[in-house]
Amino acid sequence: MKPAYDPNAVTIAEFVRHSAGRMEPGSRLLDAGAGDSPYRQYFEHLKYVAVDFAATEYHRFRSLSAICNLQALPFRAECFDAVLCTEVLEHVPDPIRVLCEFKRVLKPGGQVFVTVPQSWEVHEAPHDYFRYTSFGLTSLMARSGLDVISVEPRGGFFITLAQRMRNVPVYLRSVPILGSRLGQRALRVVFLRLLVRLLVAMDKLDHSRIDTIGYACIAVKPLGIA
């Protein structure tokens, strides 16, 4: 059986591809909190550097350039053209300090590409501290000295609901019939394939986008700022 459609992963990948297209060939990019570097493929035209704290059991961490705390990056000032940070800021106890480090290692005019969750279950425990609204994310960027270019929701109510529906089979494992191999297979077909895709298709009906999986943000380090 093919992997089930993952709305959250799709929205992040779309943002990362768009971000990669903004970068000039040969530019230097830092993937901060890269994990297993799932987005490396989009940056083959760049000098790609991956770092992570590597403090959880959720990744293999086999393709990192360095293991470090994002609050104290082991790089000189103004040595990167961009920083990518996907679904990481909820896992750091002091996100402003991390963003200030991003600003420090960025060249003036350098870009920060960030995604954060607004609606998500506890994950990578115990290192799970925050969820973000667009206003909270914008405030963090401003307080870190970064200029926000855009903050966009990654889907609306129906995509958020679709993401939740992907977990239904897991929560029904304790039910005798539904927890069986055949029952779980049937649930995956219904919830992970049919219902999830229907909800994703319905997302165009939500014009408010106030109930979203999370946000994608592009910010820049102002020119003339060290």
BALOBA-1460 file (C-alpha; in Angstrom, 3 decimals):
// residues 226
<rec num="1" residu="m" x="0.000" y="0.000" z="0.000"/>
<rec num="2" residu="k" x="1.342" y="3.430" z="-0.947"/>
<rec num="3" residu="p" x="1.938" y="6.013" z="1.813"/>
<rec num="4" residu="a" x="-1.214" y="7.956" z="2.667"/>
<rec num="5" residu="y" x="-1.611" y="11.523" z="1.468"/>
<rec num="6" residu="d" x="-0.153" y="13.874" z="4.073"/>
<rec num="7" residu="p" x="-1.621" y="17.417" z="3.790"/>
<rec num="8" residu="n" x="0.876" y="18.925" z="6.240"/>
<rec num="9" residu="a" x="3.889" y="17.478" z="4.446"/>
<rec num="10" residu="v" x="2.516" y="18.622" z="1.089"/>
<rec num="11" residu="t" x="2.008" y="22.229" z="2.227"/>
<rec num="12" residu="i" x="5.525" y="22.386" z="3.678"/>
<rec num="13" residu="a" x="7.121" y="20.891" z="0.569"/>
<rec num="14" residu="e" x="5.281" y="23.375" z="-1.655"/>
<rec num="15" residu="f" x="6.598" y="26.280" z="0.434"/>
<rec num="16" residu="v" x="10.144" y="24.901" z="0.418"/>
<rec num="17" residu="r" x="10.099" y="24.466" z="-3.368"/>
<rec num="18" residu="h" x="8.891" y="28.043" z="-3.744"/>
<rec num="19" residu="s" x="11.587" y="29.254" z="-1.368"/>
<rec num="20" residu="a" x="14.299" y="27.367" z="-3.238"/>
<rec num="21" residu="g" x="13.202" y="29.106" z="-6.420"/>
<rec num="22" residu="r" x="13.915" y="32.490" z="-4.823"/>
<rec num="23" residu="m" x="17.590" y="31.653" z="-4.355"/>
<rec num="24" residu="e" x="20.374" y="32.413" z="-6.824"/>
<rec num="25" residu="p" x="22.517" y="29.413" z="-7.887"/>
<rec num="26" residu="g" x="25.595" y="29.050" z="-5.735"/>
<rec num="27" residu="s" x="24.051" y="30.827" z="-2.732"/>
<rec num="28" residu="r" x="24.737" y="29.395" z="0.706"/>
<rec num="29" residu="l" x="21.748" y="28.057" z="2.652"/>
<rec num="30" residu="l" x="21.537" y="26.847" z="6.250"/>
<rec num="31" residu="d" x="18.888" y="24.217" z="6.984"/>
<rec num="32" residu="a" x="18.453" y="24.799" z="10.724"/>
<rec num="33" residu="g" x="16.874" y="21.851" z="12.531"/>
<rec num="34" residu="a" x="17.197" y="19.764" z="9.389"/>
<rec num="35" residu="g" x="16.525" y="16.366" z="10.946"/>
<rec num="36" residu="d" x="17.047" y="13.878" z="8.130"/>
<rec num="37" residu="s" x="17.325" y="16.675" z="5.524"/>
<rec num="38" residu="p" x="14.118" y="15.789" z="3.617"/>
<rec num="39" residu="y" x="14.327" y="18.997" z="1.543"/>
<rec num="40" residu="r" x="17.948" y="18.725" z="0.425"/>
<rec num="41" residu="q" x="16.762" y="17.741" z="-3.058"/>
<rec num="42" residu="y" x="15.286" y="21.205" z="-3.653"/>
<rec num="43" residu="f" x="18.600" y="22.951" z="-3.054"/>
<rec num="44" residu="e" x="20.955" y="21.147" z="-5.399"/>
<rec num="45" residu="h" x="21.703" y="24.498" z="-7.059"/>
<rec num="46" residu="l" x="22.887" y="25.903" z="-3.705"/>
<rec num="47" residu="k" x="25.600" y="25.270" z="-1.129"/>
<rec num="48" residu="y" x="23.497" y="23.361" z="1.386"/>
<rec num="49" residu="v" x="24.485" y="23.159" z="5.072"/>
<rec num="50" residu="a" x="22.355" y="21.083" z="7.481"/>
<rec num="51" residu="v" x="22.488" y="21.340" z="11.280"/>
<rec num="52" residu="d" x="20.391" y="20.029" z="14.159"/>
<rec num="53" residu="f" x="20.522" y="19.626" z="17.918"/>
<rec num="54" residu="a" x="20.062" y="15.858" z="17.411"/>
<rec num="55" residu="a" x="18.540" y="15.442" z="20.865"/>
<rec num="56" residu="t" x="15.537" y="13.239" z="20.043"/>
<rec num="57" residu="e" x="14.922" y="9.674" z="18.894"/>
<rec num="58" residu="y" x="12.726" y="10.717" z="15.969"/>
<rec num="59" residu="h" x="15.443" y="11.097" z="13.316"/>
<rec num="60" residu="r" x="18.558" y="9.292" z="12.163"/>
<rec num="61" residu="f" x="20.590" y="12.496" z="11.779"/>
<rec num="62" residu="r" x="22.938" y="10.878" z="9.256"/>
<rec num="63" residu="s" x="23.337" y="13.768" z="6.835"/>
<rec num="64" residu="l" x="24.139" y="16.704" z="9.101"/>
<rec num="65" residu="s" x="27.007" y="19.083" z="8.489"/>
<rec num="66" residu="a" x="27.156" y="19.819" z="12.233"/>
<rec num="67" residu="i" x="25.383" y="18.947" z="15.474"/>
<rec num="68" residu="c" x="24.724" y="22.102" z="17.463"/>
<rec num="69" residu="n" x="22.309" y="24.094" z="19.550"/>
<rec num="70" residu="l" x="20.450" y="26.539" z="17.297"/>
<rec num="71" residu="q" x="20.856" y="29.166" z="19.998"/>
<rec num="72" residu="a" x="24.629" y="29.124" z="19.391"/>
<rec num="73" residu="l" x="25.374" y="28.333" z="15.758"/>
<rec num="74" residu="p" x="29.019" y="27.423" z="15.038"/>
<rec num="75" residu="f" x="29.333" y="29.836" z="12.108"/>
<rec num="76" residu="r" x="30.801" y="33.272" z="11.669"/>
<rec num="77" residu="a" x="28.560" y="36.287" z="11.167"/>
<rec num="78" residu="e" x="27.084" y="37.049" z="7.748"/>
<rec num="79" residu="c" x="28.119" y="33.806" z="6.051"/>
<rec num="80" residu="f" x="24.740" y="32.586" z="4.729"/>
<rec num="81" residu="d" x="22.400" y="33.930" z="2.065"/>
<rec num="82" residu="a" x="19.357" y="32.187" z="3.539"/>
<rec num="83" residu="v" x="18.131" y="30.080" z="6.452"/>
<rec num="84" residu="l" x="15.480" y="27.372" z="6.154"/>
<rec num="85" residu="c" x="13.692" y="26.358" z="9.363"/>
<rec num="86" residu="t" x="10.717" y="24.009" z="8.980"/>
<rec num="87" residu="e" x="8.596" y="22.943" z="11.975"/>
<rec num="88" residu="v" x="11.416" y="23.676" z="14.423"/>
<rec num="89" residu="l" x="10.525" y="26.817" z="16.385"/>
<rec num="90" residu="e" x="7.941" y="24.942" z="18.442"/>
<rec num="91" residu="h" x="10.778" y="22.730" z="19.721"/>
<rec num="92" residu="v" x="13.101" y="25.435" z="21.073"/>
<rec num="93" residu="p" x="12.537" y="26.989" z="24.513"/>
<rec num="94" residu="d" x="13.741" y="30.440" z="23.375"/>
<rec num="95" residu="p" x="12.661" y="31.058" z="19.757"/>
<rec num="96" residu="i" x="13.698" y="34.723" z="19.775"/>
<rec num="97" residu="r" x="17.251" y="33.756" z="20.660"/>
<rec num="98" residu="v" x="17.255" y="31.263" z="17.788"/>
<rec num="99" residu="l" x="15.915" y="33.845" z="15.337"/>
<rec num="100" residu="c" x="18.572" y="36.307" z="16.491"/>
<rec num="101" residu="e" x="21.188" y="33.678" z="15.667"/>
<rec num="102" residu="f" x="19.668" y="33.319" z="12.211"/>
<rec num="103" residu="k" x="19.961" y="37.074" z="11.786"/>
<rec num="104" residu="r" x="23.581" y="37.010" z="12.939"/>
<rec num="105" residu="v" x="24.724" y="34.405" z="10.412"/>
<rec num="106" residu="l" x="22.736" y="35.972" z="7.550"/>
<rec num="107" residu="k" x="24.217" y="38.460" z="5.159"/>
<rec num="108" residu="p" x="22.330" y="41.792" z="4.997"/>
<rec num="109" residu="g" x="19.350" y="41.183" z="2.746"/>
<rec num="110" residu="g" x="19.488" y="37.459" z="3.501"/>
<rec num="111" residu="q" x="16.217" y="35.553" z="3.708"/>
<rec num="112" residu="v" x="14.646" y="33.369" z="6.376"/>
<rec num="113" residu="f" x="12.146" y="30.703" z="5.293"/>
<rec num="114" residu="v" x="10.121" y="29.374" z="8.239"/>
<rec num="115" residu="t" x="7.147" y="27.085" z="8.794"/>
<rec num="116" residu="v" x="5.435" y="26.650" z="12.167"/>
<rec num="117" residu="p" x="2.380" y="24.717" z="13.403"/>
<rec num="118" residu="q" x="-0.787" y="26.287" z="14.739"/>
<rec num="119" residu="s" x="-2.770" y="23.069" z="15.164"/>
<rec num="120" residu="w" x="-0.796" y="19.917" z="15.994"/>
<rec num="121" residu="e" x="-0.569" y="17.171" z="18.575"/>
<rec num="122" residu="v" x="2.316" y="16.947" z="21.045"/>
<rec num="123" residu="h" x="5.325" y="15.565" z="19.180"/>
<rec num="124" residu="e" x="9.036" y="14.969" z="19.689"/>
<rec num="125" residu="a" x="8.395" y="15.129" z="23.427"/>
<rec num="126" residu="p" x="9.678" y="16.450" z="25.723"/>
<rec num="127" residu="h" x="11.019" y="19.109" z="23.361"/>
<rec num="128" residu="d" x="7.661" y="20.553" z="22.343"/>
<rec num="129" residu="y" x="6.968" y="24.031" z="23.721"/>
<rec num="130" residu="f" x="4.840" y="26.255" z="21.468"/>
<rec num="131" residu="r" x="2.156" y="26.657" z="18.803"/>
<rec num="132" residu="y" x="1.957" y="29.849" z="16.739"/>
<rec num="133" residu="t" x="-0.630" y="32.191" z="15.283"/>
<rec num="134" residu="s" x="0.304" y="34.500" z="12.424"/>
<rec num="135" residu="f" x="0.406" y="37.398" z="14.882"/>
<rec num="136" residu="g" x="2.710" y="35.574" z="17.265"/>
<rec num="137" residu="l" x="5.070" y="34.612" z="14.463"/>
<rec num="138" residu="t" x="5.137" y="38.154" z="13.084"/>
<rec num="139" residu="s" x="5.876" y="39.492" z="16.561"/>
<rec num="140" residu="l" x="8.768" y="37.058" z="17.038"/>
<rec num="141" residu="m" x="10.315" y="38.094" z="13.734"/>
<rec num="142" residu="a" x="10.023" y="41.796" z="14.518"/>
<rec num="143" residu="r" x="11.460" y="41.396" z="18.021"/>
<rec num="144" residu="s" x="14.391" y="39.509" z="16.492"/>
<rec num="145" residu="g" x="15.150" y="42.334" z="14.073"/>
<rec num="146" residu="l" x="13.879" y="40.590" z="10.949"/>
<rec num="147" residu="d" x="11.529" y="42.216" z="8.432"/>
<rec num="148" residu="v" x="8.537" y="40.057" z="7.511"/>
<rec num="149" residu="i" x="7.822" y="39.805" z="3.794"/>
<rec num="150" residu="s" x="4.887" y="37.409" z="4.047"/>
<rec num="151" residu="v" x="3.037" y="35.145" z="6.472"/>
<rec num="152" residu="e" x="0.628" y="32.726" z="4.819"/>
<rec num="153" residu="p" x="-1.608" y="29.997" z="6.280"/>
<rec num="154" residu="r" x="-0.822" y="26.483" z="5.090"/>
<rec num="155" residu="g" x="-4.366" y="25.497" z="4.221"/>
<rec num="156" residu="g" x="-7.643" y="26.179" z="5.970"/>
<rec num="157" residu="f" x="-10.218" y="24.354" z="8.080"/>
<rec num="158" residu="f" x="-10.741" y="21.386" z="5.770"/>
<rec num="159" residu="i" x="-7.030" y="20.670" z="5.299"/>
<rec num="160" residu="t" x="-6.600" y="20.890" z="9.079"/>
<rec num="161" residu="l" x="-9.509" y="18.470" z="9.514"/>
<rec num="162" residu="a" x="-8.019" y="16.184" z="6.855"/>
<rec num="163" residu="q" x="-4.767" y="16.054" z="8.787"/>
<rec num="164" residu="r" x="-6.668" y="15.086" z="11.928"/>
<rec num="165" residu="m" x="-8.593" y="12.379" z="10.081"/>
<rec num="166" residu="r" x="-5.302" y="10.680" z="9.215"/>
<rec num="167" residu="n" x="-5.000" y="9.760" z="12.901"/>
<rec num="168" residu="v" x="-8.418" y="8.149" z="13.301"/>
<rec num="169" residu="p" x="-7.220" y="4.565" z="12.620"/>
<rec num="170" residu="v" x="-4.561" y="4.951" z="15.330"/>
<rec num="171" residu="y" x="-7.109" y="5.983" z="17.963"/>
<rec num="172" residu="l" x="-9.371" y="3.054" z="17.085"/>
<rec num="173" residu="r" x="-6.744" y="0.340" z="17.511"/>
<rec num="174" residu="s" x="-8.138" y="-0.593" z="20.925"/>
<rec num="175" residu="v" x="-11.552" y="-1.422" z="19.440"/>
<rec num="176" residu="p" x="-11.628" y="-5.225" z="18.915"/>
<rec num="177" residu="i" x="-12.876" y="-5.374" z="15.323"/>
<rec num="178" residu="l" x="-11.445" y="-2.083" z="14.114"/>
<rec num="179" residu="g" x="-8.112" y="-2.827" z="15.731"/>
<rec num="180" residu="s" x="-7.625" y="-6.011" z="13.733"/>
<rec num="181" residu="r" x="-5.393" y="-6.061" z="10.673"/>
<rec num="182" residu="l" x="-8.423" y="-6.138" z="8.356"/>
<rec num="183" residu="g" x="-10.191" y="-3.409" z="10.363"/>
<rec num="184" residu="q" x="-7.158" y="-1.133" z="10.306"/>
<rec num="185" residu="r" x="-6.742" y="-1.665" z="6.575"/>
<rec num="186" residu="a" x="-10.390" y="-0.725" z="5.993"/>
<rec num="187" residu="l" x="-10.033" y="2.371" z="8.167"/>
<rec num="188" residu="r" x="-6.914" y="3.465" z="6.308"/>
<rec num="189" residu="v" x="-8.736" y="3.184" z="2.998"/>
<rec num="190" residu="v" x="-11.705" y="5.202" z="4.273"/>
<rec num="191" residu="f" x="-9.954" y="7.827" z="6.370"/>
<rec num="192" residu="l" x="-6.468" y="8.101" z="4.863"/>
<rec num="193" residu="r" x="-7.415" y="7.835" z="1.218"/>
<rec num="194" residu="l" x="-11.024" y="8.696" z="0.479"/>
<rec num="195" residu="l" x="-11.990" y="11.133" z="3.250"/>
<rec num="196" residu="v" x="-8.649" y="12.953" z="3.449"/>
<rec num="197" residu="r" x="-8.573" y="13.683" z="-0.270"/>
<rec num="198" residu="l" x="-12.212" y="14.802" z="-0.240"/>
<rec num="199" residu="l" x="-11.521" y="17.245" z="2.601"/>
<rec num="200" residu="v" x="-8.433" y="18.604" z="0.862"/>
<rec num="201" residu="a" x="-10.524" y="19.231" z="-2.249"/>
<rec num="202" residu="m" x="-13.093" y="21.084" z="-0.115"/>
<rec num="203" residu="d" x="-10.495" y="23.424" z="1.349"/>
<rec num="204" residu="k" x="-11.075" y="25.991" z="-1.398"/>
<rec num="205" residu="l" x="-14.435" y="26.678" z="0.272"/>
<rec num="206" residu="d" x="-12.693" y="28.164" z="3.319"/>
<rec num="207" residu="h" x="-11.778" y="31.772" z="2.565"/>
<rec num="208" residu="s" x="-10.950" y="32.855" z="6.125"/>
<rec num="209" residu="r" x="-7.997" y="30.479" z="6.715"/>
<rec num="210" residu="i" x="-8.130" y="31.223" z="10.467"/>
<rec num="211" residu="d" x="-8.185" y="27.517" z="11.361"/>
<rec num="212" residu="t" x="-5.014" y="26.250" z="9.727"/>
<rec num="213" residu="i" x="-2.387" y="23.561" z="10.223"/>
<rec num="214" residu="g" x="0.226" y="26.290" z="10.472"/>
<rec num="215" residu="y" x="1.984" y="29.156" z="8.757"/>
<rec num="216" residu="a" x="4.758" y="29.732" z="6.241"/>
<rec num="217" residu="c" x="6.788" y="32.899" z="6.637"/>
<rec num="218" residu="i" x="9.443" y="34.701" z="4.608"/>
<rec num="219" residu="a" x="11.502" y="37.358" z="6.382"/>
<rec num="220" residu="v" x="14.710" y="39.217" z="5.572"/>
<rec num="221" residu="k" x="17.621" y="40.700" z="7.450"/>
<rec num="222" residu="p" x="17.532" y="44.452" z="6.780"/>
<rec num="223" residu="l" x="20.325" y="45.921" z="4.681"/>
<rec num="224" residu="g" x="23.030" y="47.583" z="6.706"/>
<rec num="225" residu="i" x="22.298" y="45.495" z="9.816"/>
<rec num="226" residu="a" x="25.216" y="43.551" z="11.282"/>
